[in-house]
Amino acid sequence: MHELHLIRDLMEDLMHRAHLEKAVRVIKVTLVLGVFTEIDPSIFRSYFSENSTGSILEGAELDIRRSSRREIRLVSFDCE
């Protein structure tokens, strides 16, 4: 379950960055998820959904792009 730790860290980074931008809500998150990270996108989506409840990330659309590398990279996020 190493993916849960990585996802939690990413969510914390997103909330921190959104706070710096004085965002009220994150609308969309675009990230690259490499196949060699062995993180299942459906697990990522489920964990994100369950753990964003009550935060500025709740309801954000996840645009997960796959790559052939070992990476998890935040590409962008849109907020209000």
C-alpha distances in whole Angstrom, upper triangle without the diagonal:
4,5,6,8,9,10,12,14,15,16,18,20,21,22,24,25,27,28,30,31,32,31,31,28,26,27,25,22,22,20,19,16,16,16,15,12,10,9,11,13,14,10,11,14,13,11,14,17,16,15,18,21,24,23,25,22,22,24,23,23,20,22,19,21,20,21,21,20,16,16,15,19,20,24,25,25,28,29,32
4,5,6,7,9,10,11,13,15,16,17,19,21,22,23,25,26,28,29,31,29,30,27,25,26,24,21,21,18,17,14,14,14,13,10,9,8,11,14,15,11,11,15,15,12,14,18,17,16,19,21,24,23,24,21,22,24,23,23,20,21,18,20,18,19,19,17,14,14,13,16,18,21,23,24,27,28,31
4,5,5,6,8,10,10,12,14,15,16,18,20,21,22,24,26,27,28,26,27,24,22,23,20,17,17,15,14,11,12,12,12,8,8,6,8,10,11,8,8,11,12,9,11,14,14,14,16,19,22,20,21,18,19,21,19,19,16,17,15,16,15,16,17,16,13,12,10,14,15,18,20,20,23,25,28
4,5,5,6,9,10,10,12,14,15,16,18,20,21,22,24,26,27,25,25,23,20,22,20,17,18,16,16,14,15,16,16,12,12,9,11,12,12,9,8,11,10,7,9,12,12,10,13,16,19,18,19,16,17,19,18,19,16,18,16,18,18,20,21,19,16,15,13,15,16,19,21,20,23,24,27
4,6,5,6,9,10,11,12,14,16,17,18,20,21,23,25,26,24,25,23,21,23,21,18,19,16,17,15,16,17,16,12,13,11,14,14,16,12,11,14,14,11,12,15,14,12,14,18,20,18,20,17,19,21,20,21,18,20,18,20,19,20,21,19,16,14,12,15,16,19,20,20,23,24,27
4,5,5,6,9,10,11,12,14,15,17,18,20,21,23,24,23,24,22,19,21,19,15,16,13,13,11,13,14,14,10,11,9,12,13,15,12,10,13,14,11,11,15,15,13,15,18,20,18,19,16,18,20,18,19,16,17,15,16,16,17,18,16,13,11,9,11,12,16,17,17,21,22,25
4,5,5,6,9,10,10,12,14,15,16,18,20,21,22,20,21,19,16,18,16,13,13,11,13,11,13,15,15,12,13,9,11,11,12,10,7,10,11,8,7,11,12,10,11,15,17,15,16,13,14,16,15,15,13,14,13,15,16,17,19,17,15,12,9,11,11,15,16,15,18,19,22
4,5,5,6,9,10,11,12,14,15,16,19,20,21,19,20,18,16,18,17,14,16,14,16,15,17,19,19,15,16,13,15,14,15,12,10,12,12,9,8,12,11,8,10,13,15,13,14,12,14,16,15,17,15,17,16,19,19,21,23,21,18,16,12,14,13,17,17,16,19,19,22
4,5,5,6,9,10,11,12,14,15,17,18,20,19,20,18,16,19,17,14,16,14,15,14,17,19,18,15,16,14,16,16,18,15,12,14,15,12,11,15,15,12,13,16,17,15,15,13,16,18,17,18,16,18,17,19,19,20,22,20,17,14,11,12,12,15,16,15,19,19,22
4,5,5,6,9,10,11,12,14,15,16,18,17,18,16,14,16,14,11,12,10,12,12,15,17,17,14,16,13,15,14,16,14,11,13,14,12,10,13,14,12,12,15,17,14,14,11,14,16,14,15,13,14,13,15,16,18,20,18,16,12,9,9,8,12,12,12,15,16,19
4,5,5,6,9,10,10,12,14,15,16,15,15,13,11,14,13,10,12,12,14,14,17,20,20,17,18,15,16,15,16,14,11,12,13,10,8,11,12,9,8,12,13,10,10,8,11,13,11,13,12,14,14,17,19,20,23,21,19,16,12,12,10,14,13,12,14,14,17
4,5,5,6,9,10,11,12,14,15,14,15,14,13,16,15,13,15,15,17,17,20,22,23,19,21,18,20,18,20,17,14,15,16,13,11,14,14,11,10,13,14,11,11,10,13,16,14,17,15,18,18,20,22,23,25,23,21,18,14,14,12,15,15,13,16,15,18
4,6,5,6,8,10,11,12,14,14,15,14,12,15,15,12,14,13,15,16,19,22,22,19,21,18,20,19,21,19,15,17,18,15,13,16,17,14,13,16,16,13,12,11,15,17,15,17,15,17,17,19,20,21,24,21,19,16,13,12,10,13,12,11,14,14,17
4,5,5,6,8,10,11,12,11,13,11,9,12,11,9,11,11,14,16,19,22,23,20,21,18,20,18,19,18,15,15,17,15,12,14,16,13,11,14,15,11,9,8,12,14,11,13,12,14,15,17,19,21,24,22,20,17,13,12,9,11,10,8,11,11,14
4,6,5,6,9,10,10,9,10,9,9,12,13,11,14,15,18,19,22,25,26,23,24,21,22,20,21,20,17,16,18,15,12,14,15,12,10,13,12,8,7,7,11,13,12,15,15,17,18,21,23,24,27,26,24,20,17,15,13,15,13,11,12,11,13
4,5,5,6,9,10,10,12,12,11,15,15,14,16,16,19,21,23,26,27,24,26,23,25,23,24,23,19,20,21,18,16,18,19,15,13,16,15,12,10,11,15,17,15,18,18,20,20,23,25,26,28,26,24,21,18,16,13,16,14,12,14,13,15
4,5,5,6,9,9,12,12,10,14,14,12,14,15,18,20,23,26,26,24,26,23,25,23,24,23,20,20,22,20,17,19,20,17,15,18,17,13,11,11,15,17,15,17,17,18,19,21,23,24,27,25,24,20,17,14,11,13,11,9,11,10,13
4,5,5,6,5,8,8,7,11,12,11,14,15,19,21,24,27,28,25,27,24,25,23,24,23,20,19,21,19,16,17,19,16,13,16,15,11,8,9,13,15,12,15,15,17,19,21,24,25,29,27,26,22,19,16,13,14,11,9,9,7,9
4,5,5,6,8,9,10,14,15,15,18,19,22,24,27,30,31,28,30,27,28,26,27,26,22,22,23,21,18,19,20,17,15,17,15,11,9,11,14,17,15,18,19,21,22,25,27,29,32,30,28,25,21,19,16,18,15,12,13,10,11
4,5,8,11,12,12,16,17,16,18,19,23,25,27,31,31,29,31,28,30,27,29,28,24,24,26,24,21,22,24,21,18,20,19,15,13,14,18,20,18,20,21,22,24,25,28,29,32,30,29,25,22,19,16,17,15,13,13,11,12
4,5,9,10,11,13,15,15,17,19,22,24,27,31,32,29,31,29,30,27,29,28,24,24,26,24,21,22,24,21,18,20,19,15,12,14,17,18,16,18,19,20,22,24,27,28,32,30,29,25,22,19,16,16,13,11,10,9,9
4,7,9,11,14,16,16,19,21,25,27,30,33,34,31,33,30,31,29,30,29,26,25,26,25,21,22,23,21,18,19,17,14,11,13,16,18,16,19,21,22,24,27,30,31,34,33,32,28,25,22,19,19,16,13,12,9,9
4,6,7,10,12,13,17,19,23,25,28,31,33,30,31,28,29,26,27,26,23,22,23,22,18,19,21,19,15,16,15,11,8,10,13,14,13,16,17,19,22,24,27,29,32,31,30,27,23,21,17,17,14,11,9,6,5
4,7,10,13,15,18,20,24,26,30,32,34,31,32,29,29,26,26,26,23,21,22,21,18,18,19,17,14,14,12,10,6,9,11,13,12,15,17,20,23,25,29,31,34,33,32,29,25,23,19,20,16,13,11,7,6
4,6,9,11,15,18,21,23,27,29,31,28,29,26,26,23,23,23,20,18,19,18,15,14,16,15,11,12,11,8,5,6,8,9,8,11,14,16,19,22,25,28,31,30,30,26,22,21,17,18,14,11,9,6,5
4,6,8,11,14,18,19,23,26,28,25,26,23,23,19,20,20,17,15,17,16,13,13,15,14,11,12,12,9,6,5,8,8,6,9,10,13,15,18,22,24,27,27,26,22,19,17,14,14,11,7,6,4,6
4,7,10,14,17,19,23,25,28,25,26,23,22,19,19,20,17,15,17,17,13,13,16,16,12,14,14,12,9,7,9,7,5,6,9,11,14,17,20,23,27,27,26,23,20,18,14,14,11,7,5,5,7
4,7,10,14,16,19,22,24,22,23,20,19,16,17,18,15,13,16,16,12,13,16,16,13,15,16,14,11,9,10,9,5,4,6,7,11,13,17,19,23,23,23,20,16,15,11,11,8,5,5,7,10
4,6,10,12,16,19,21,19,20,17,17,13,15,16,12,11,14,14,11,12,16,15,12,15,17,14,12,9,11,10,7,6,5,6,8,11,14,16,20,20,19,16,13,11,8,8,6,4,7,9,13
4,7,10,13,16,18,17,18,16,16,13,15,16,13,12,16,16,13,15,18,17,16,19,20,18,16,13,15,14,10,8,6,5,6,8,11,13,17,17,17,14,11,9,6,5,5,6,9,12,16
4,6,10,13,15,13,15,13,13,11,14,15,11,12,15,15,13,15,18,17,16,20,22,19,17,14,17,16,13,11,8,6,5,6,9,10,14,13,13,10,7,6,4,5,7,9,12,15,19
4,6,10,12,11,13,11,12,10,14,15,12,13,17,17,15,18,20,20,19,23,25,22,21,18,20,19,16,14,11,8,6,5,6,7,10,10,10,7,6,5,6,7,10,12,15,19,22
4,7,9,7,9,8,9,8,12,12,10,12,15,15,14,17,19,19,19,22,25,23,22,19,20,20,17,15,12,10,7,6,5,6,9,8,8,6,5,7,9,10,13,15,18,21,25
4,5,6,8,8,10,10,14,14,12,15,18,18,17,20,22,22,22,26,29,26,26,22,24,24,21,19,15,13,10,8,5,5,6,5,5,5,6,9,12,13,16,18,22,25,28
4,5,6,7,8,10,13,13,13,15,18,18,18,21,23,23,24,27,30,28,28,24,26,25,23,21,17,15,12,10,7,6,6,6,6,8,9,12,15,16,19,21,25,27,31
4,5,8,10,12,15,15,15,18,20,19,20,23,24,24,25,29,31,30,29,26,28,27,25,23,20,18,15,13,10,9,7,6,4,7,10,13,16,18,21,23,27,29,33
4,5,9,11,14,13,12,15,17,16,17,20,21,21,22,25,28,26,26,23,25,25,23,21,18,17,13,13,10,10,10,8,5,6,7,11,14,17,19,21,25,27,31
4,6,9,12,11,11,14,16,15,17,19,20,20,22,25,28,27,27,24,25,25,23,22,18,18,14,14,11,12,11,11,8,10,10,14,17,19,22,23,26,29,32
4,6,9,7,7,11,12,11,13,16,17,17,18,21,25,23,24,20,21,21,19,18,15,15,11,12,11,12,13,12,10,10,9,13,15,17,19,20,23,25,29
4,5,5,6,9,10,11,12,14,16,16,18,21,24,23,24,20,20,20,19,17,14,14,11,12,11,13,14,14,13,13,12,15,16,18,20,21,23,25,29
4,5,5,6,9,10,10,12,14,15,16,19,22,21,21,17,17,17,15,13,10,10,7,9,9,12,14,15,14,13,11,13,14,16,17,18,20,22,25
4,5,5,6,9,10,11,12,14,15,17,21,20,21,17,17,16,15,13,11,12,10,13,13,16,18,18,18,17,15,17,17,19,20,19,21,23,26
4,5,5,6,8,10,11,12,14,16,20,19,20,17,16,16,16,15,12,14,12,15,14,17,19,19,17,16,14,17,17,19,20,20,22,24,26
4,6,5,6,8,10,11,12,15,18,17,17,14,14,14,13,12,10,11,9,12,13,15,17,17,16,14,11,13,13,16,17,16,19,20,23
4,6,5,6,9,10,10,13,16,15,16,12,12,11,10,10,7,10,9,13,14,17,20,20,19,17,14,15,14,16,17,15,17,19,21
4,5,5,6,9,10,12,15,15,17,13,12,12,12,12,11,14,13,16,17,20,22,23,21,19,17,18,18,20,20,18,20,21,23
4,5,5,6,8,10,14,14,15,12,12,13,13,13,12,15,14,17,18,21,23,22,20,18,15,17,17,19,19,18,20,20,23
4,6,5,6,9,12,11,12,9,9,9,9,10,9,12,12,16,17,20,22,22,20,18,14,15,14,16,16,14,16,16,19
4,6,5,7,10,10,12,9,7,7,8,10,10,13,14,18,19,22,25,25,23,21,18,19,17,19,18,16,17,17,19
4,6,6,10,11,13,11,9,10,12,13,13,17,17,21,22,25,27,27,25,23,20,21,19,22,21,19,20,20,21
4,6,8,8,11,9,8,11,12,14,14,17,17,21,22,25,27,26,24,22,18,19,18,21,20,17,19,18,20
4,6,5,7,5,5,8,9,12,12,16,17,20,22,25,28,27,25,22,19,19,17,19,17,15,16,15,16
4,6,8,7,5,8,10,13,15,18,20,23,25,28,31,30,29,26,22,22,20,22,21,18,18,16,17
4,7,8,6,10,12,15,17,21,22,26,28,31,34,33,31,28,24,24,22,24,21,18,18,16,16
4,5,6,9,10,14,15,19,20,24,26,29,32,30,29,26,22,21,19,21,18,15,15,13,14
4,6,8,8,12,14,17,19,22,25,27,31,30,28,25,21,20,17,18,16,12,12,9,10
4,6,6,9,10,14,15,19,21,24,27,26,25,22,18,17,14,16,14,10,11,9,11
4,6,9,11,15,16,20,23,26,29,28,27,24,20,20,17,19,17,13,13,12,13
4,6,9,13,15,19,21,25,28,28,27,24,21,20,17,18,16,13,12,12,13
4,6,10,12,16,19,22,25,25,25,21,18,17,14,15,12,9,9,9,11
4,6,10,13,16,19,23,23,23,20,17,16,14,14,12,10,10,11,13
4,6,9,12,16,19,20,19,17,13,13,11,11,11,9,11,13,16
4,6,10,13,17,17,18,15,13,12,10,10,10,10,11,14,17
4,7,10,13,14,14,12,10,10,10,10,11,12,14,17,21
4,7,10,12,13,11,10,10,10,10,12,14,16,19,23
4,7,9,10,9,9,10,12,12,15,17,20,23,26
4,5,8,8,9,10,13,13,16,19,22,25,29
4,7,9,11,13,16,16,19,22,25,28,32
4,6,9,11,14,15,19,21,25,28,32
4,7,10,14,15,19,21,25,27,31
4,6,10,12,15,18,21,24,28
4,7,9,12,14,18,20,24
4,6,9,12,15,18,22
4,6,8,12,14,18
4,7,11,14,17
4,7,10,14
4,7,10
4,7
4
